[in-house]
Amino acid sequence: MASFTRKAIREAFLQLLDERMLSEITVKDIVERCGINRNSFYYHYRDLPALIEEIVQEEADAVIAGHASLHDMVDCFDAVVSFVTHRKRAILHIFRSVNRDVFERYLMKTCRYFVDTYLTAALLGDPVDPKDREAAVHFYACTCFGLVIDWLSQGMPEQTVPACRRIFAFKAGQAEELARQLHKLHT
Amino acid sequence: MKPRATAPLWAAKVAYSTLAALWCVLGGWLWLAPARPDPAALSRLIGTGLLLFGAVRLLGYLARDLYRLAFQDDVPLGVGAVLLGAGLLWRPEAGSAFLSGSLGVFCLLDALFKGRAARQAGRFGIRCWRWLCLLAAGGLLAALWLLVAPWGGQKPLGAALLAEGLLHVGMAAGTIKIIRNQVPDSRDREEVFSCDGPKRW
């Protein structure tokens, strides 16, 4: 459970991130906003990138925890979108900063987790080579990741999400088809 | 949660700024004065200044402002100033013989520590950190001049005091922040000394 100080620092940082770009935020701004002194900030966090990483990781873990089962790729995509839209302005400001690699790393982690969860359920009982399975997870995770990154690059317009859902709806039943192909390759 | 009282912080900041300004005045007067003042009287004056300045710096350290930059090294430097000032007041006639050397060393150390604080201020997000580095560099050069040319009369002494004063005025203006909603340190201490233990200092 996060301590009072860590919570105060994170809340202050997220408030600032909603107001301005990441490059315009300093540790000074955070301590002035939350009233925690400089030494206490550096006791808990090495620097701003460490704070960003913790926040993004916790958001990703919270979204993952909230989606224990997924029925199709549309569910996967919706789960990833919920991760990104939970703090839309803050995510966009991180995405448009030099620290976007941190965000992209956890976005990919989230995509892989959701796709893996879905395929585990979809391929249940089917004998699949682990390497082939990993390749399939990687392929679909990259598809999700690429669509979300493209959506972020455009500034997260609302009309894009339904369009992406349609793409996954076209590909419905792909897991079953994948299982057949992998089974054929395996035998 | 009730925020910290700001009165001790204001007291420390005002006293620190005032004494730093007086240091500038003394340094400027020594630089411009046509005749060298009586060495014993000068020792008493500087000794009093050091005693007061050292006490104020210790007060500033205990006040614990938001940024914790200006006074972070002021336990050793404050104690050093108090001891040096007390020595000069106790033996002003003898003190004048080692005034330049001892003050030069003190100003040199002060400039080095303040230079480090200026770089930390930059990392922290204070925009005027480069000016603070410049002031620290000026303090360093003036202290070196005082150390290598103590026979140069009152000009090196005046320059060192003026540079020292300007450095501290800059630190007071740029790195001491007082806000109304500062969280009490007792809350921080509860977490620092919790069962997880301190990670690093």
Interface residues (C-beta under 8 A of the other chain):
Chain A: S3 F4 T5 A8 T26 V27 K28 D29 V31 E32 C34 G35 I36 N37 R38 N39 S40 Y43
Chain B: P3 R64 D65 L66 Y67 R68 L69 R123 F124 G125 I126 K177 I179 N181 Q182 V183 D185 R187 D188 E191 V192 S194 P198 K199 R200 W201
